[in-house]
Amino acid sequence: MLVIIHTQAQGLVRAMGGTEGIKAAVREKGVVLAAHGPFTAAGASAVLGVSVDCVSKDFSSFAGLVAALEDEFWAQ
């Protein structure tokens, strides 16, 4: 799942039936939460109730987010 802004995180919580649905998806289904920069990751973590571990380091373009996702999946 990609979280671009905190309002998307709020919508995701509603769609998943609350933060417990998010936590279950991460824990049981191996869902990776990714955010485009540390500010977005912090906001999304607060809304979702779980940490966002895949965070772009270069958030000047979405290429940084793609690079962070590549790193995350190569590490698995």
PDB file of N, H, CA, C and O in Angstrom:
ATOM      1  N   MET A   1       0.835  -1.167   0.000  1.00  0.00           N
ATOM      2  CA  MET A   1       0.000   0.000   0.000  1.00  0.00           C
ATOM      3  C   MET A   1       0.883   1.234   0.000  1.00  0.00           C
ATOM      4  O   MET A   1       1.877   1.298   0.723  1.00  0.00           O
ATOM      5  N   LEU A   2       0.530   2.176  -0.783  1.00  0.00           N
ATOM      6  H   LEU A   2      -0.277   2.125  -1.371  1.00  0.00           H
ATOM      7  CA  LEU A   2       1.235   3.449  -0.784  1.00  0.00           C
ATOM      8  C   LEU A   2       0.370   4.486  -0.095  1.00  0.00           C
ATOM      9  O   LEU A   2      -0.824   4.588  -0.374  1.00  0.00           O
ATOM     10  N   VAL A   3       0.947   5.232   0.776  1.00  0.00           N
ATOM     11  H   VAL A   3       1.918   5.149   1.003  1.00  0.00           H
ATOM     12  CA  VAL A   3       0.247   6.319   1.431  1.00  0.00           C
ATOM     13  C   VAL A   3       0.933   7.609   1.012  1.00  0.00           C
ATOM     14  O   VAL A   3       2.095   7.842   1.345  1.00  0.00           O
ATOM     15  N   ILE A   4       0.220   8.428   0.293  1.00  0.00           N
ATOM     16  H   ILE A   4      -0.724   8.239   0.023  1.00  0.00           H
ATOM     17  CA  ILE A   4       0.811   9.646  -0.236  1.00  0.00           C
ATOM     18  C   ILE A   4       0.575  10.819   0.716  1.00  0.00           C
ATOM     19  O   ILE A   4       1.493  11.600   0.965  1.00  0.00           O
ATOM     20  N   ILE A   5      -0.625  10.954   1.244  1.00  0.00           N
ATOM     21  H   ILE A   5      -1.371  10.320   1.042  1.00  0.00           H
ATOM     22  CA  ILE A   5      -0.939  12.015   2.195  1.00  0.00           C
ATOM     23  C   ILE A   5      -1.794  11.444   3.318  1.00  0.00           C
ATOM     24  O   ILE A   5      -2.404  10.386   3.166  1.00  0.00           O
ATOM     25  N   HIS A   6      -1.836  12.149   4.442  1.00  0.00           N
ATOM     26  H   HIS A   6      -1.340  13.009   4.564  1.00  0.00           H
ATOM     27  CA  HIS A   6      -2.530  11.601   5.608  1.00  0.00           C
ATOM     28  C   HIS A   6      -4.024  11.420   5.373  1.00  0.00           C
ATOM     29  O   HIS A   6      -4.637  10.556   6.001  1.00  0.00           O
ATOM     30  N   THR A   7      -4.632  12.213   4.483  1.00  0.00           N
ATOM     31  H   THR A   7      -4.134  12.915   3.973  1.00  0.00           H
ATOM     32  CA  THR A   7      -6.060  12.014   4.218  1.00  0.00           C
ATOM     33  C   THR A   7      -6.308  10.676   3.528  1.00  0.00           C
ATOM     34  O   THR A   7      -7.364  10.071   3.714  1.00  0.00           O
ATOM     35  N   GLN A   8      -5.355  10.213   2.740  1.00  0.00           N
ATOM     36  H   GLN A   8      -4.498  10.704   2.589  1.00  0.00           H
ATOM     37  CA  GLN A   8      -5.480   8.879   2.156  1.00  0.00           C
ATOM     38  C   GLN A   8      -5.399   7.821   3.243  1.00  0.00           C
ATOM     39  O   GLN A   8      -6.088   6.804   3.174  1.00  0.00           O
ATOM     40  N   ALA A   9      -4.568   8.051   4.237  1.00  0.00           N
ATOM     41  H   ALA A   9      -4.008   8.877   4.293  1.00  0.00           H
ATOM     42  CA  ALA A   9      -4.480   7.122   5.365  1.00  0.00           C
ATOM     43  C   ALA A   9      -5.813   7.072   6.101  1.00  0.00           C
ATOM     44  O   ALA A   9      -6.255   5.999   6.510  1.00  0.00           O
ATOM     45  N   GLN A  10      -6.455   8.219   6.273  1.00  0.00           N
ATOM     46  H   GLN A  10      -6.096   9.092   5.941  1.00  0.00           H
ATOM     47  CA  GLN A  10      -7.760   8.256   6.931  1.00  0.00           C
ATOM     48  C   GLN A  10      -8.789   7.461   6.133  1.00  0.00           C
ATOM     49  O   GLN A  10      -9.581   6.717   6.712  1.00  0.00           O
ATOM     50  N   GLY A  11      -8.785   7.610   4.825  1.00  0.00           N
ATOM     51  H   GLY A  11      -8.142   8.214   4.355  1.00  0.00           H
ATOM     52  CA  GLY A  11      -9.694   6.848   3.973  1.00  0.00           C
ATOM     53  C   GLY A  11      -9.413   5.358   4.037  1.00  0.00           C
ATOM     54  O   GLY A  11     -10.338   4.546   4.017  1.00  0.00           O
ATOM     55  N   LEU A  12      -8.153   5.002   4.114  1.00  0.00           N
ATOM     56  H   LEU A  12      -7.402   5.662   4.130  1.00  0.00           H
ATOM     57  CA  LEU A  12      -7.769   3.599   4.210  1.00  0.00           C
ATOM     58  C   LEU A  12      -8.272   2.988   5.513  1.00  0.00           C
ATOM     59  O   LEU A  12      -8.746   1.852   5.526  1.00  0.00           O
ATOM     60  N   VAL A  13      -8.170   3.733   6.598  1.00  0.00           N
ATOM     61  H   VAL A  13      -7.785   4.656   6.587  1.00  0.00           H
ATOM     62  CA  VAL A  13      -8.672   3.250   7.890  1.00  0.00           C
ATOM     63  C   VAL A  13     -10.172   3.001   7.799  1.00  0.00           C
ATOM     64  O   VAL A  13     -10.662   1.977   8.277  1.00  0.00           O
ATOM     65  N   ARG A  14     -10.901   3.927   7.193  1.00  0.00           N
ATOM     66  H   ARG A  14     -10.503   4.758   6.805  1.00  0.00           H
ATOM     67  CA  ARG A  14     -12.352   3.736   7.033  1.00  0.00           C
ATOM     68  C   ARG A  14     -12.648   2.512   6.168  1.00  0.00           C
ATOM     69  O   ARG A  14     -13.519   1.709   6.501  1.00  0.00           O
ATOM     70  N   ALA A  15     -11.929   2.373   5.071  1.00  0.00           N
ATOM     71  H   ALA A  15     -11.221   3.026   4.800  1.00  0.00           H
ATOM     72  CA  ALA A  15     -12.169   1.256   4.149  1.00  0.00           C
ATOM     73  C   ALA A  15     -11.841  -0.098   4.768  1.00  0.00           C
ATOM     74  O   ALA A  15     -12.461  -1.107   4.431  1.00  0.00           O
ATOM     75  N   MET A  16     -10.869  -0.117   5.670  1.00  0.00           N
ATOM     76  H   MET A  16     -10.365   0.702   5.943  1.00  0.00           H
ATOM     77  CA  MET A  16     -10.429  -1.372   6.289  1.00  0.00           C
ATOM     78  C   MET A  16     -11.157  -1.662   7.599  1.00  0.00           C
ATOM     79  O   MET A  16     -10.834  -2.635   8.282  1.00  0.00           O
ATOM     80  N   GLY A  17     -12.128  -0.837   7.954  1.00  0.00           N
ATOM     81  H   GLY A  17     -12.390  -0.047   7.399  1.00  0.00           H
ATOM     82  CA  GLY A  17     -12.896  -1.088   9.162  1.00  0.00           C
ATOM     83  C   GLY A  17     -12.192  -0.694  10.445  1.00  0.00           C
ATOM     84  O   GLY A  17     -12.491  -1.235  11.510  1.00  0.00           O
ATOM     85  N   GLY A  18     -11.265   0.236  10.356  1.00  0.00           N
ATOM     86  H   GLY A  18     -11.022   0.676   9.492  1.00  0.00           H
ATOM     87  CA  GLY A  18     -10.547   0.710  11.542  1.00  0.00           C
ATOM     88  C   GLY A  18      -9.088   0.303  11.512  1.00  0.00           C
ATOM     89  O   GLY A  18      -8.631  -0.392  10.604  1.00  0.00           O
ATOM     90  N   THR A  19      -8.373   0.753  12.523  1.00  0.00           N
ATOM     91  H   THR A  19      -8.745   1.318  13.260  1.00  0.00           H
ATOM     92  CA  THR A  19      -6.937   0.480  12.562  1.00  0.00           C
ATOM     93  C   THR A  19      -6.637  -0.999  12.769  1.00  0.00           C
ATOM     94  O   THR A  19      -5.571  -1.472  12.375  1.00  0.00           O
ATOM     95  N   GLU A  20      -7.557  -1.731  13.379  1.00  0.00           N
ATOM     96  H   GLU A  20      -8.422  -1.347  13.700  1.00  0.00           H
ATOM     97  CA  GLU A  20      -7.322  -3.173  13.558  1.00  0.00           C
ATOM     98  C   GLU A  20      -7.243  -3.881  12.208  1.00  0.00           C
ATOM     99  O   GLU A  20      -6.477  -4.832  12.052  1.00  0.00           O
ATOM    100  N   GLY A  21      -8.019  -3.430  11.244  1.00  0.00           N
ATOM    101  H   GLY A  21      -8.641  -2.658  11.370  1.00  0.00           H
ATOM    102  CA  GLY A  21      -7.952  -3.999   9.898  1.00  0.00           C
ATOM    103  C   GLY A  21      -6.607  -3.747   9.240  1.00  0.00           C
ATOM    104  O   GLY A  21      -6.073  -4.611   8.545  1.00  0.00           O
ATOM    105  N   ILE A  22      -6.067  -2.562   9.463  1.00  0.00           N
ATOM    106  H   ILE A  22      -6.501  -1.860  10.028  1.00  0.00           H
ATOM    107  CA  ILE A  22      -4.740  -2.225   8.936  1.00  0.00           C
ATOM    108  C   ILE A  22      -3.685  -3.106   9.590  1.00  0.00           C
ATOM    109  O   ILE A  22      -2.840  -3.693   8.913  1.00  0.00           O
ATOM    110  N   LYS A  23      -3.745  -3.190  10.912  1.00  0.00           N
ATOM    111  H   LYS A  23      -4.431  -2.714  11.462  1.00  0.00           H
ATOM    112  CA  LYS A  23      -2.762  -3.998  11.648  1.00  0.00           C
ATOM    113  C   LYS A  23      -2.807  -5.452  11.204  1.00  0.00           C
ATOM    114  O   LYS A  23      -1.761  -6.081  11.044  1.00  0.00           O
ATOM    115  N   ALA A  24      -4.001  -5.995  11.003  1.00  0.00           N
ATOM    116  H   ALA A  24      -4.851  -5.484  11.133  1.00  0.00           H
ATOM    117  CA  ALA A  24      -4.140  -7.385  10.561  1.00  0.00           C
ATOM    118  C   ALA A  24      -3.558  -7.573   9.166  1.00  0.00           C
ATOM    119  O   ALA A  24      -2.902  -8.582   8.904  1.00  0.00           O
ATOM    120  N   ALA A  25      -3.787  -6.621   8.268  1.00  0.00           N
ATOM    121  H   ALA A  25      -4.320  -5.801   8.480  1.00  0.00           H
ATOM    122  CA  ALA A  25      -3.257  -6.731   6.906  1.00  0.00           C
ATOM    123  C   ALA A  25      -1.734  -6.742   6.915  1.00  0.00           C
ATOM    124  O   ALA A  25      -1.110  -7.508   6.180  1.00  0.00           O
ATOM    125  N   VAL A  26      -1.139  -5.895   7.742  1.00  0.00           N
ATOM    126  H   VAL A  26      -1.646  -5.272   8.338  1.00  0.00           H
ATOM    127  CA  VAL A  26       0.322  -5.845   7.834  1.00  0.00           C
ATOM    128  C   VAL A  26       0.855  -7.131   8.447  1.00  0.00           C
ATOM    129  O   VAL A  26       1.810  -7.721   7.942  1.00  0.00           O
ATOM    130  N   ARG A  27       0.239  -7.555   9.528  1.00  0.00           N
ATOM    131  H   ARG A  27      -0.536  -7.076   9.939  1.00  0.00           H
ATOM    132  CA  ARG A  27       0.721  -8.728  10.271  1.00  0.00           C
ATOM    133  C   ARG A  27       0.468 -10.037   9.514  1.00  0.00           C
ATOM    134  O   ARG A  27       1.366 -10.872   9.406  1.00  0.00           O
ATOM    135  N   GLU A  28      -0.734 -10.215   8.998  1.00  0.00           N
ATOM    136  H   GLU A  28      -1.463  -9.537   9.086  1.00  0.00           H
ATOM    137  CA  GLU A  28      -1.129 -11.510   8.445  1.00  0.00           C
ATOM    138  C   GLU A  28      -0.914 -11.640   6.944  1.00  0.00           C
ATOM    139  O   GLU A  28      -0.715 -12.747   6.444  1.00  0.00           O
ATOM    140  N   LYS A  29      -0.949 -10.543   6.230  1.00  0.00           N
ATOM    141  H   LYS A  29      -1.110  -9.644   6.636  1.00  0.00           H
ATOM    142  CA  LYS A  29      -0.849 -10.595   4.767  1.00  0.00           C
ATOM    143  C   LYS A  29       0.467 -10.058   4.231  1.00  0.00           C
ATOM    144  O   LYS A  29       0.711 -10.088   3.025  1.00  0.00           O
ATOM    145  N   GLY A  30       1.320  -9.564   5.133  1.00  0.00           N
ATOM    146  H   GLY A  30       1.122  -9.540   6.113  1.00  0.00           H
ATOM    147  CA  GLY A  30       2.612  -9.044   4.688  1.00  0.00           C
ATOM    148  C   GLY A  30       2.521  -7.747   3.909  1.00  0.00           C
ATOM    149  O   GLY A  30       3.391  -7.447   3.092  1.00  0.00           O
ATOM    150  N   VAL A  31       1.467  -6.974   4.158  1.00  0.00           N
ATOM    151  H   VAL A  31       0.760  -7.219   4.822  1.00  0.00           H
ATOM    152  CA  VAL A  31       1.306  -5.701   3.465  1.00  0.00           C
ATOM    153  C   VAL A  31       2.435  -4.758   3.867  1.00  0.00           C
ATOM    154  O   VAL A  31       2.749  -4.615   5.049  1.00  0.00           O
ATOM    155  N   VAL A  32       3.031  -4.129   2.888  1.00  0.00           N
ATOM    156  H   VAL A  32       2.776  -4.245   1.928  1.00  0.00           H
ATOM    157  CA  VAL A  32       4.089  -3.144   3.117  1.00  0.00           C
ATOM    158  C   VAL A  32       3.472  -1.760   2.971  1.00  0.00           C
ATOM    159  O   VAL A  32       2.855  -1.451   1.951  1.00  0.00           O
ATOM    160  N   LEU A  33       3.639  -0.941   3.978  1.00  0.00           N
ATOM    161  H   LEU A  33       4.140  -1.191   4.806  1.00  0.00           H
ATOM    162  CA  LEU A  33       3.174   0.439   3.921  1.00  0.00           C
ATOM    163  C   LEU A  33       4.340   1.318   3.507  1.00  0.00           C
ATOM    164  O   LEU A  33       5.429   1.220   4.071  1.00  0.00           O
ATOM    165  N   ALA A  34       4.114   2.167   2.531  1.00  0.00           N
ATOM    166  H   ALA A  34       3.229   2.246   2.072  1.00  0.00           H
ATOM    167  CA  ALA A  34       5.171   3.042   2.030  1.00  0.00           C
ATOM    168  C   ALA A  34       4.668   4.474   2.000  1.00  0.00           C
ATOM    169  O   ALA A  34       3.491   4.730   1.745  1.00  0.00           O
ATOM    170  N   ALA A  35       5.571   5.398   2.263  1.00  0.00           N
ATOM    171  H   ALA A  35       6.527   5.191   2.470  1.00  0.00           H
ATOM    172  CA  ALA A  35       5.216   6.817   2.252  1.00  0.00           C
ATOM    173  C   ALA A  35       6.293   7.611   1.532  1.00  0.00           C
ATOM    174  O   ALA A  35       7.465   7.236   1.508  1.00  0.00           O
ATOM    175  N   HIS A  36       5.864   8.708   0.954  1.00  0.00           N
ATOM    176  H   HIS A  36       4.911   9.013   0.974  1.00  0.00           H
ATOM    177  CA  HIS A  36       6.738   9.577   0.171  1.00  0.00           C
ATOM    178  C   HIS A  36       7.320  10.656   1.073  1.00  0.00           C
ATOM    179  O   HIS A  36       6.896  11.811   1.029  1.00  0.00           O
ATOM    180  N   GLY A  37       8.296  10.269   1.893  1.00  0.00           N
ATOM    181  H   GLY A  37       8.640   9.331   1.929  1.00  0.00           H
ATOM    182  CA  GLY A  37       8.987  11.200   2.772  1.00  0.00           C
ATOM    183  C   GLY A  37       8.643  11.005   4.235  1.00  0.00           C
ATOM    184  O   GLY A  37       7.604  10.431   4.564  1.00  0.00           O
ATOM    185  N   PRO A  38       9.509  11.479   5.111  1.00  0.00           N
ATOM    186  CA  PRO A  38       9.345  11.247   6.550  1.00  0.00           C
ATOM    187  C   PRO A  38       8.142  11.962   7.164  1.00  0.00           C
ATOM    188  O   PRO A  38       7.535  11.433   8.095  1.00  0.00           O
ATOM    189  N   PHE A  39       7.788  13.129   6.678  1.00  0.00           N
ATOM    190  H   PHE A  39       8.282  13.558   5.921  1.00  0.00           H
ATOM    191  CA  PHE A  39       6.632  13.846   7.214  1.00  0.00           C
ATOM    192  C   PHE A  39       5.356  13.056   6.944  1.00  0.00           C
ATOM    193  O   PHE A  39       4.523  12.888   7.834  1.00  0.00           O
ATOM    194  N   THR A  40       5.209  12.576   5.721  1.00  0.00           N
ATOM    195  H   THR A  40       5.886  12.713   4.998  1.00  0.00           H
ATOM    196  CA  THR A  40       4.047  11.764   5.364  1.00  0.00           C
ATOM    197  C   THR A  40       4.038  10.465   6.147  1.00  0.00           C
ATOM    198  O   THR A  40       2.981  10.026   6.602  1.00  0.00           O
ATOM    199  N   ALA A  41       5.192   9.844   6.312  1.00  0.00           N
ATOM    200  H   ALA A  41       6.050  10.200   5.943  1.00  0.00           H
ATOM    201  CA  ALA A  41       5.269   8.588   7.072  1.00  0.00           C
ATOM    202  C   ALA A  41       4.825   8.789   8.514  1.00  0.00           C
ATOM    203  O   ALA A  41       4.090   7.965   9.057  1.00  0.00           O
ATOM    204  N   ALA A  42       5.265   9.875   9.136  1.00  0.00           N
ATOM    205  H   ALA A  42       5.862  10.544   8.695  1.00  0.00           H
ATOM    206  CA  ALA A  42       4.885  10.145  10.528  1.00  0.00           C
ATOM    207  C   ALA A  42       3.387  10.377  10.649  1.00  0.00           C
ATOM    208  O   ALA A  42       2.749   9.857  11.563  1.00  0.00           O
ATOM    209  N   GLY A  43       2.827  11.149   9.738  1.00  0.00           N
ATOM    210  H   GLY A  43       3.346  11.572   8.995  1.00  0.00           H
ATOM    211  CA  GLY A  43       1.385  11.401   9.763  1.00  0.00           C
ATOM    212  C   GLY A  43       0.588  10.141   9.514  1.00  0.00           C
ATOM    213  O   GLY A  43      -0.416   9.893  10.181  1.00  0.00           O
ATOM    214  N   ALA A  44       1.031   9.341   8.551  1.00  0.00           N
ATOM    215  H   ALA A  44       1.847   9.543   8.009  1.00  0.00           H
ATOM    216  CA  ALA A  44       0.331   8.096   8.242  1.00  0.00           C
ATOM    217  C   ALA A  44       0.419   7.118   9.399  1.00  0.00           C
ATOM    218  O   ALA A  44      -0.565   6.449   9.717  1.00  0.00           O
ATOM    219  N   SER A  45       1.569   7.024  10.027  1.00  0.00           N
ATOM    220  H   SER A  45       2.368   7.567   9.768  1.00  0.00           H
ATOM    221  CA  SER A  45       1.727   6.131  11.180  1.00  0.00           C
ATOM    222  C   SER A  45       0.761   6.508  12.295  1.00  0.00           C
ATOM    223  O   SER A  45       0.153   5.642  12.924  1.00  0.00           O
ATOM    224  N   ALA A  46       0.626   7.801  12.531  1.00  0.00           N
ATOM    225  H   ALA A  46       1.119   8.505  12.020  1.00  0.00           H
ATOM    226  CA  ALA A  46      -0.281   8.267  13.580  1.00  0.00           C
ATOM    227  C   ALA A  46      -1.726   7.902  13.255  1.00  0.00           C
ATOM    228  O   ALA A  46      -2.479   7.513  14.148  1.00  0.00           O
ATOM    229  N   VAL A  47      -2.116   8.020  12.005  1.00  0.00           N
ATOM    230  H   VAL A  47      -1.504   8.335  11.279  1.00  0.00           H
ATOM    231  CA  VAL A  47      -3.491   7.724  11.594  1.00  0.00           C
ATOM    232  C   VAL A  47      -3.741   6.221  11.535  1.00  0.00           C
ATOM    233  O   VAL A  47      -4.792   5.748  11.967  1.00  0.00           O
ATOM    234  N   LEU A  48      -2.774   5.466  10.998  1.00  0.00           N
ATOM    235  H   LEU A  48      -1.920   5.851  10.647  1.00  0.00           H
ATOM    236  CA  LEU A  48      -2.961   4.033  10.767  1.00  0.00           C
ATOM    237  C   LEU A  48      -2.768   3.187  12.017  1.00  0.00           C
ATOM    238  O   LEU A  48      -3.307   2.084  12.112  1.00  0.00           O
ATOM    239  N   GLY A  49      -2.012   3.691  12.962  1.00  0.00           N
ATOM    240  H   GLY A  49      -1.574   4.587  12.885  1.00  0.00           H
ATOM    241  CA  GLY A  49      -1.752   2.925  14.179  1.00  0.00           C
ATOM    242  C   GLY A  49      -0.637   1.906  14.040  1.00  0.00           C
ATOM    243  O   GLY A  49      -0.461   1.060  14.917  1.00  0.00           O
ATOM    244  N   VAL A  50       0.114   1.973  12.960  1.00  0.00           N
ATOM    245  H   VAL A  50      -0.029   2.660  12.248  1.00  0.00           H
ATOM    246  CA  VAL A  50       1.268   1.093  12.736  1.00  0.00           C
ATOM    247  C   VAL A  50       2.385   1.924  12.116  1.00  0.00           C
ATOM    248  O   VAL A  50       2.143   2.991  11.553  1.00  0.00           O
ATOM    249  N   SER A  51       3.596   1.426  12.225  1.00  0.00           N
ATOM    250  H   SER A  51       3.793   0.559  12.683  1.00  0.00           H
ATOM    251  CA  SER A  51       4.707   2.173  11.638  1.00  0.00           C
ATOM    252  C   SER A  51       4.730   1.991  10.128  1.00  0.00           C
ATOM    253  O   SER A  51       4.350   0.946   9.600  1.00  0.00           O
ATOM    254  N   VAL A  52       5.179   3.022   9.460  1.00  0.00           N
ATOM    255  H   VAL A  52       5.488   3.871   9.889  1.00  0.00           H
ATOM    256  CA  VAL A  52       5.390   2.976   8.017  1.00  0.00           C
ATOM    257  C   VAL A  52       6.894   2.846   7.839  1.00  0.00           C
ATOM    258  O   VAL A  52       7.636   3.810   8.025  1.00  0.00           O
ATOM    259  N   ASP A  53       7.336   1.654   7.480  1.00  0.00           N
ATOM    260  H   ASP A  53       6.734   0.871   7.328  1.00  0.00           H
ATOM    261  CA  ASP A  53       8.769   1.368   7.451  1.00  0.00           C
ATOM    262  C   ASP A  53       9.451   1.680   6.126  1.00  0.00           C
ATOM    263  O   ASP A  53      10.668   1.862   6.085  1.00  0.00           O
ATOM    264  N   CYS A  54       8.695   1.744   5.062  1.00  0.00           N
ATOM    265  H   CYS A  54       7.707   1.596   5.096  1.00  0.00           H
ATOM    266  CA  CYS A  54       9.271   2.029   3.752  1.00  0.00           C
ATOM    267  C   CYS A  54       9.039   3.512   3.450  1.00  0.00           C
ATOM    268  O   CYS A  54       7.928   3.923   3.116  1.00  0.00           O
ATOM    269  N   VAL A  55      10.099   4.299   3.573  1.00  0.00           N
ATOM    270  H   VAL A  55      11.002   3.965   3.844  1.00  0.00           H
ATOM    271  CA  VAL A  55       9.990   5.753   3.425  1.00  0.00           C
ATOM    272  C   VAL A  55      11.039   6.224   2.431  1.00  0.00           C
ATOM    273  O   VAL A  55      12.216   5.884   2.549  1.00  0.00           O
ATOM    274  N   SER A  56      10.608   7.004   1.456  1.00  0.00           N
ATOM    275  H   SER A  56       9.651   7.280   1.360  1.00  0.00           H
ATOM    276  CA  SER A  56      11.571   7.516   0.482  1.00  0.00           C
ATOM    277  C   SER A  56      12.529   8.492   1.149  1.00  0.00           C
ATOM    278  O   SER A  56      12.136   9.323   1.968  1.00  0.00           O
ATOM    279  N   LYS A  57      13.795   8.364   0.774  1.00  0.00           N
ATOM    280  H   LYS A  57      14.114   7.688   0.109  1.00  0.00           H
ATOM    281  CA  LYS A  57      14.821   9.272   1.286  1.00  0.00           C
ATOM    282  C   LYS A  57      14.960  10.496   0.385  1.00  0.00           C
ATOM    283  O   LYS A  57      15.251  11.599   0.848  1.00  0.00           O
ATOM    284  N   ASP A  58      14.746  10.278  -0.907  1.00  0.00           N
ATOM    285  H   ASP A  58      14.509   9.382  -1.284  1.00  0.00           H
ATOM    286  CA  ASP A  58      14.766  11.372  -1.882  1.00  0.00           C
ATOM    287  C   ASP A  58      13.319  11.619  -2.280  1.00  0.00           C
ATOM    288  O   ASP A  58      12.771  10.913  -3.128  1.00  0.00           O
ATOM    289  N   PHE A  59      12.707  12.614  -1.671  1.00  0.00           N
ATOM    290  H   PHE A  59      13.151  13.188  -0.983  1.00  0.00           H
ATOM    291  CA  PHE A  59      11.303  12.851  -1.962  1.00  0.00           C
ATOM    292  C   PHE A  59      11.095  14.071  -2.849  1.00  0.00           C
ATOM    293  O   PHE A  59      10.055  14.726  -2.790  1.00  0.00           O
ATOM    294  N   SER A  60      12.104  14.367  -3.677  1.00  0.00           N
ATOM    295  H   SER A  60      12.949  13.835  -3.725  1.00  0.00           H
ATOM    296  CA  SER A  60      11.963  15.444  -4.655  1.00  0.00           C
ATOM    297  C   SER A  60      11.138  14.994  -5.860  1.00  0.00           C
ATOM    298  O   SER A  60      10.606  15.818  -6.602  1.00  0.00           O
ATOM    299  N   SER A  61      11.039  13.674  -6.045  1.00  0.00           N
ATOM    300  H   SER A  61      11.472  13.004  -5.442  1.00  0.00           H
ATOM    301  CA  SER A  61      10.195  13.112  -7.102  1.00  0.00           C
ATOM    302  C   SER A  61       9.768  11.714  -6.660  1.00  0.00           C
ATOM    303  O   SER A  61      10.289  11.169  -5.687  1.00  0.00           O
ATOM    304  N   PHE A  62       8.821  11.152  -7.385  1.00  0.00           N
ATOM    305  H   PHE A  62       8.397  11.595  -8.176  1.00  0.00           H
ATOM    306  CA  PHE A  62       8.361   9.814  -7.024  1.00  0.00           C
ATOM    307  C   PHE A  62       9.386   8.732  -7.333  1.00  0.00           C
ATOM    308  O   PHE A  62       9.206   7.582  -6.930  1.00  0.00           O
ATOM    309  N   ALA A  63      10.448   9.076  -8.035  1.00  0.00           N
ATOM    310  H   ALA A  63      10.593  10.010  -8.362  1.00  0.00           H
ATOM    311  CA  ALA A  63      11.527   8.113  -8.252  1.00  0.00           C
ATOM    312  C   ALA A  63      12.132   7.693  -6.915  1.00  0.00           C
ATOM    313  O   ALA A  63      12.567   6.551  -6.765  1.00  0.00           O
ATOM    314  N   GLY A  64      12.164   8.598  -5.951  1.00  0.00           N
ATOM    315  H   GLY A  64      11.812   9.525  -6.072  1.00  0.00           H
ATOM    316  CA  GLY A  64      12.667   8.265  -4.618  1.00  0.00           C
ATOM    317  C   GLY A  64      11.800   7.239  -3.922  1.00  0.00           C
ATOM    318  O   GLY A  64      12.310   6.368  -3.217  1.00  0.00           O
ATOM    319  N   LEU A  65      10.492   7.332  -4.111  1.00  0.00           N
ATOM    320  H   LEU A  65      10.078   8.040  -4.683  1.00  0.00           H
ATOM    321  CA  LEU A  65       9.577   6.355  -3.524  1.00  0.00           C
ATOM    322  C   LEU A  65       9.743   4.998  -4.195  1.00  0.00           C
ATOM    323  O   LEU A  65       9.725   3.965  -3.526  1.00  0.00           O
ATOM    324  N   VAL A  66       9.901   5.000  -5.497  1.00  0.00           N
ATOM    325  H   VAL A  66       9.915   5.839  -6.040  1.00  0.00           H
ATOM    326  CA  VAL A  66      10.133   3.745  -6.216  1.00  0.00           C
ATOM    327  C   VAL A  66      11.438   3.104  -5.740  1.00  0.00           C
ATOM    328  O   VAL A  66      11.495   1.889  -5.549  1.00  0.00           O
ATOM    329  N   ALA A  67      12.473   3.899  -5.551  1.00  0.00           N
ATOM    330  H   ALA A  67      12.427   4.886  -5.706  1.00  0.00           H
ATOM    331  CA  ALA A  67      13.754   3.374  -5.060  1.00  0.00           C
ATOM    332  C   ALA A  67      13.596   2.779  -3.665  1.00  0.00           C
ATOM    333  O   ALA A  67      14.172   1.729  -3.377  1.00  0.00           O
ATOM    334  N   ALA A  68      12.829   3.430  -2.797  1.00  0.00           N
ATOM    335  H   ALA A  68      12.361   4.282  -3.032  1.00  0.00           H
ATOM    336  CA  ALA A  68      12.602   2.904  -1.445  1.00  0.00           C
ATOM    337  C   ALA A  68      11.851   1.578  -1.500  1.00  0.00           C
ATOM    338  O   ALA A  68      12.155   0.657  -0.741  1.00  0.00           O
ATOM    339  N   LEU A  69      10.876   1.479  -2.393  1.00  0.00           N
ATOM    340  H   LEU A  69      10.629   2.227  -3.010  1.00  0.00           H
ATOM    341  CA  LEU A  69      10.138   0.217  -2.549  1.00  0.00           C
ATOM    342  C   LEU A  69      11.044  -0.884  -3.089  1.00  0.00           C
ATOM    343  O   LEU A  69      10.975  -2.026  -2.636  1.00  0.00           O
ATOM    344  N   GLU A  70      11.890  -0.543  -4.056  1.00  0.00           N
ATOM    345  H   GLU A  70      11.946   0.385  -4.424  1.00  0.00           H
ATOM    346  CA  GLU A  70      12.841  -1.532  -4.570  1.00  0.00           C
ATOM    347  C   GLU A  70      13.735  -2.037  -3.449  1.00  0.00           C
ATOM    348  O   GLU A  70      13.938  -3.244  -3.312  1.00  0.00           O
ATOM    349  N   ASP A  71      14.270  -1.127  -2.646  1.00  0.00           N
ATOM    350  H   ASP A  71      14.105  -0.146  -2.757  1.00  0.00           H
ATOM    351  CA  ASP A  71      15.128  -1.519  -1.521  1.00  0.00           C
ATOM    352  C   ASP A  71      14.377  -2.420  -0.549  1.00  0.00           C
ATOM    353  O   ASP A  71      14.917  -3.424  -0.082  1.00  0.00           O
ATOM    354  N   GLU A  72      13.141  -2.065  -0.246  1.00  0.00           N
ATOM    355  H   GLU A  72      12.702  -1.250  -0.625  1.00  0.00           H
ATOM    356  CA  GLU A  72      12.320  -2.845   0.692  1.00  0.00           C
ATOM    357  C   GLU A  72      12.116  -4.271   0.187  1.00  0.00           C
ATOM    358  O   GLU A  72      12.283  -5.230   0.940  1.00  0.00           O
ATOM    359  N   PHE A  73      11.756  -4.408  -1.084  1.00  0.00           N
ATOM    360  H   PHE A  73      11.620  -3.628  -1.696  1.00  0.00           H
ATOM    361  CA  PHE A  73      11.463  -5.741  -1.601  1.00  0.00           C
ATOM    362  C   PHE A  73      12.718  -6.560  -1.868  1.00  0.00           C
ATOM    363  O   PHE A  73      12.677  -7.786  -1.762  1.00  0.00           O
ATOM    364  N   TRP A  74      13.825  -5.923  -2.209  1.00  0.00           N
ATOM    365  H   TRP A  74      13.858  -4.927  -2.294  1.00  0.00           H
ATOM    366  CA  TRP A  74      15.080  -6.666  -2.370  1.00  0.00           C
ATOM    367  C   TRP A  74      15.581  -7.173  -1.029  1.00  0.00           C
ATOM    368  O   TRP A  74      16.241  -8.210  -0.967  1.00  0.00           O
ATOM    369  N   ALA A  75      15.276  -6.452   0.047  1.00  0.00           N
ATOM    370  H   ALA A  75      14.740  -5.610  -0.004  1.00  0.00           H
ATOM    371  CA  ALA A  75      15.725  -6.855   1.385  1.00  0.00           C
ATOM    372  C   ALA A  75      14.940  -8.051   1.925  1.00  0.00           C
ATOM    373  O   ALA A  75      15.393  -8.717   2.857  1.00  0.00           O
ATOM    374  N   GLN A  76      13.787  -8.324   1.357  1.00  0.00           N
ATOM    375  H   GLN A  76      13.420  -7.783   0.600  1.00  0.00           H
ATOM    376  CA  GLN A  76      12.946  -9.424   1.864  1.00  0.00           C
ATOM    377  C   GLN A  76      13.387 -10.763   1.356  1.00  0.00           C
ATOM    378  O   GLN A  76      12.783 -11.781   1.692  1.00  0.00           O
TER     379      GLN A  76
END
